[in-house]
Amino acid sequence: MTAALAPAVLTQAFEVRPFDAPVGAEIVGLDISQPISNADFARIHRAHLDHHVVVFRDQQVSPADHIAFSRRFGPLEIHVLHQFQLPKHPEILIVSNIKENGEPIGLGDAGVYWHSDISYKPQPSLGSLLHAQELPGDGIGDTLFADQHLAWEALSPELQRRILPLKAEHSYLAKYEELRAKNPWRPKLSQAQIDQVAPAVQPVVRTHPETGKKALFVSEHFTTGIVGLPKEEGDALLAELFAHSVKPEFVYRHCWKPHDLVFWDNRSLMHLAAGTPDHLRRRLNRTTIQGDTPF
């Protein structure tokens, strides 16, 4: 008796529409909760590599759907702030300024400094997927993305040659206590949590493992110093790179719409949260895909 063949997965009719911006595109007409064919997944993957941040519109999907789609791209990270995991779904970090019973339900100050996710680990994140649950209104709570390939390409040849061989230290704790002192969102870390985020050394310029393109890989949030340079010299160089890397000509500003799912490449971009006033509610769910060792 011949075994029954698995039903073929039908392709979905979706469009990839580049933004009128230095970086980014939207994907319209795709439902991530439905089966996605290998051909469709290849188109999505290509769009992500080409545009570095893609916005899947109108994804009225469950946390389980969000997680399953994220896993198509690789294993998922469990964030060190376990206090803000979504119940029953530890792969999801709640990003929110909402309080319940006087306590924050999520990380309310996520992204207040430019950064690339998980750069403080030996294997930083490949990418992150942030799904809008509750939004404060148009033009509030935007997220900015800066293309670090463009930033690298815009450097002078002299500065490129200078920084290409350099390495820098990244630390999750670099601004943690400063942020704790300013607002109520961040919990005191246990010793076990501190042990999970020991500083890591990364190249100042990394090569994208899939496209071969070079990108700056330092951030004001996590990069603490240049290895092998005197502190004053290293700090001056970092300040120059921080300012250069987020020039307007490299930046796309995302104005959130209901049910947006935004997927960015941490190997290509940095991002920044524009901020939301405390009296306006904002909640999003984030998954983060494990990456590889930068080179």
C-alpha positions in Angstrom: 0.0 0.0 0.0 1.4 3.4 -1.0 1.7 5.9 1.8 -0.4 9.0 1.4 1.5 12.1 0.3 1.4 15.2 2.6 -0.8 17.9 1.1 1.1 20.6 -0.7 1.3 24.0 0.9 -0.2 26.6 -1.2 1.6 29.8 -1.9 0.2 33.0 -0.5 -0.3 36.1 -2.6 1.7 38.7 -0.9 3.7 41.8 -1.9 7.0 43.2 -0.8 6.9 47.0 -1.0 10.2 48.9 -0.2 9.7 52.0 1.9 10.7 55.4 0.6 13.5 55.4 3.2 17.1 54.4 3.5 16.1 51.0 4.7 13.1 48.8 5.1 10.0 47.3 3.4 6.5 46.1 4.2 5.1 42.7 3.4 1.3 42.9 2.6 -1.1 40.0 2.1 0.8 37.3 4.1 -0.8 35.5 7.1 2.0 34.0 9.2 -0.5 31.8 11.1 -1.1 29.9 7.9 1.2 27.3 6.4 4.1 29.0 4.5 5.6 27.2 1.5 9.3 26.9 1.0 9.0 29.2 -2.0 7.2 31.9 0.0 9.7 31.5 2.9 12.5 32.0 0.5 10.9 35.3 -0.7 10.5 36.4 2.9 14.1 35.5 3.7 15.4 37.4 0.7 13.3 40.5 1.5 14.8 40.4 5.0 18.3 40.2 3.7 17.7 42.9 1.1 15.8 45.4 3.2 17.1 44.5 6.8 13.8 45.4 8.4 10.5 44.1 7.1 7.0 44.9 8.4 4.4 42.2 8.2 1.1 44.1 8.2 -2.1 43.1 10.0 -0.9 40.0 11.8 -3.8 39.1 14.0 -2.1 36.1 15.4 -1.5 34.3 18.6 1.7 34.2 20.6 2.1 30.5 19.5 1.9 31.6 15.9 4.5 34.4 16.5 6.8 31.9 18.1 6.4 29.3 15.4 7.0 31.8 12.6 10.1 33.1 14.4 11.5 29.6 14.7 11.5 29.2 10.9 14.6 31.5 11.0 16.4 29.7 13.9 16.4 28.8 17.6 15.1 31.4 19.9 16.7 33.3 22.8 15.3 33.4 26.3 15.8 36.9 27.6 17.7 37.3 30.8 14.8 39.3 32.3 12.7 36.3 33.0 10.4 38.5 35.1 8.9 39.8 31.9 8.4 36.6 30.0 4.9 36.0 28.7 3.2 33.4 30.9 3.4 30.0 29.3 5.5 31.4 26.5 9.1 32.1 27.8 10.3 32.8 24.3 8.4 36.0 24.3 9.6 39.1 26.2 6.9 41.6 27.0 7.8 45.2 26.0 5.4 47.5 27.8 4.9 50.5 30.0 1.7 49.1 31.5 1.4 48.4 35.2 -0.9 45.9 36.8 -1.5 46.0 40.6 1.3 48.6 40.8 3.9 46.4 39.1 5.2 46.6 35.5 4.1 43.8 33.3 7.0 44.3 30.8 10.2 46.1 30.1 9.0 49.7 29.7 12.3 51.4 28.8 13.4 48.9 26.2 15.5 50.6 23.5 16.1 54.0 25.1 19.6 53.9 23.6 20.7 52.9 20.1 21.7 49.3 20.1 21.8 45.9 18.4 20.0 43.2 20.4 22.2 40.8 22.5 25.5 42.2 21.2 26.8 41.6 24.8 26.9 37.8 24.2 29.5 35.9 22.3 26.8 35.0 19.7 24.6 38.1 19.3 21.0 37.8 18.0 20.3 37.2 14.3 17.2 39.2 14.5 14.1 40.2 16.5 10.4 40.1 15.8 8.2 42.6 17.6 4.4 42.2 17.5 2.1 45.1 18.4 -0.5 44.3 21.0 -1.6 47.7 22.2 -0.5 51.0 20.8 -0.7 54.6 22.2 -1.7 56.3 18.9 -0.2 57.6 15.7 3.2 59.1 15.9 3.7 58.0 19.5 6.0 55.1 20.5 7.8 54.9 17.1 10.9 52.8 16.6 13.9 54.0 14.6 16.2 51.8 12.6 19.7 52.8 11.4 21.4 50.9 8.6 25.0 50.0 9.7 26.0 48.9 6.2 25.3 52.4 4.9 27.1 53.8 8.0 30.2 51.7 7.2 30.2 52.6 3.5 29.9 56.4 4.3 33.1 56.4 6.4 36.3 57.8 4.9 38.7 55.2 3.6 41.2 56.3 6.3 38.8 55.7 9.1 37.7 52.4 7.6 41.3 51.2 7.6 41.8 52.3 11.1 38.8 50.6 12.7 38.7 47.4 10.6 41.1 45.4 12.8 39.7 46.7 16.1 37.6 44.9 18.7 35.4 46.4 21.4 33.8 45.2 24.6 30.0 45.0 25.0 28.3 44.7 28.3 24.6 44.3 29.2 25.3 46.0 32.5 26.9 49.1 30.9 23.8 51.4 31.6 21.6 49.0 33.6 21.9 50.7 37.0 21.6 54.2 35.4 18.3 53.1 33.8 17.1 51.5 37.1 17.7 54.8 38.9 15.6 56.7 36.3 12.5 54.6 36.2 10.7 51.7 37.8 10.9 49.2 34.9 14.1 47.4 35.5 14.3 44.8 38.3 17.3 44.3 40.4 19.3 41.5 38.8 20.1 38.3 40.7 23.6 37.0 40.7 22.5 34.2 38.4 21.2 36.8 35.9 24.4 38.7 36.1 26.4 35.5 35.4 24.4 35.1 32.2 25.5 38.4 30.7 29.3 38.5 31.2 30.9 41.0 28.8 31.8 39.9 25.3 34.4 41.2 22.8 33.1 41.8 19.3 34.7 43.2 16.1 34.1 46.9 15.6 33.2 46.1 12.0 31.3 42.8 11.4 30.7 40.9 8.2 27.2 39.8 7.5 27.4 35.9 7.4 24.8 35.6 4.6 25.5 38.6 2.4 29.2 39.3 3.0 28.5 43.0 3.5 30.4 44.9 6.2 28.6 46.9 8.9 29.6 48.9 12.0 28.9 47.0 15.2 29.2 49.3 18.1 26.4 51.0 20.1 26.0 53.6 22.7 24.0 51.2 24.9 26.3 48.3 25.2 29.8 49.1 23.9 32.0 50.1 26.7 35.5 50.4 25.2 37.9 49.6 22.4 40.3 46.7 23.2 43.9 47.7 23.2 43.4 51.5 23.0 43.9 53.9 25.9 40.6 54.8 27.4 40.6 58.4 26.3 41.5 57.5 22.7 39.0 54.7 22.6 36.2 56.8 24.1 36.8 59.5 21.5 36.7 57.0 18.7 33.5 55.5 19.9 31.8 58.9 20.3 32.7 59.6 16.7 31.3 56.3 15.5 28.2 56.6 17.6 27.3 60.0 16.2 28.1 58.9 12.6 26.2 55.6 12.8 22.8 57.2 13.3 22.8 60.1 10.9 19.4 60.8 9.4 20.4 59.5 5.9 20.8 56.0 7.4 17.5 55.9 9.4 14.0 54.6 8.9 11.4 55.7 11.5 8.6 53.1 11.9 5.2 54.5 12.9 3.3 51.5 14.3 0.0 50.3 13.0 -2.3 47.8 14.7 -1.1 44.2 14.5 2.2 45.1 12.9 4.9 42.4 13.2 8.3 44.0 12.6 11.3 41.8 11.9 14.8 43.4 11.9 18.3 42.1 11.3 20.5 42.8 14.2 23.6 42.0 12.0 22.7 45.0 9.8 20.9 47.5 12.0 20.7 49.3 15.3 17.4 50.5 16.6 16.0 53.0 19.1 12.6 53.5 20.8 11.3 57.0 20.5 9.5 56.7 23.8 5.9 56.7 25.1 4.4 58.9 27.8 3.6 57.0 31.0 -0.1 57.8 30.8 -0.5 56.1 27.3 -0.5 52.4 27.2 1.9 50.5 24.9 2.5 46.7 24.8 4.3 44.6 22.3 5.6 41.0 22.3 9.2 40.2 21.2 10.9 37.1 20.1 14.7 37.0 19.4 16.5 34.6 17.1 19.9 33.2 18.1 22.8 34.3 15.9 26.4 33.2 15.3 29.8 34.5 16.3 30.6 37.8 14.6 33.6 38.0 12.3 
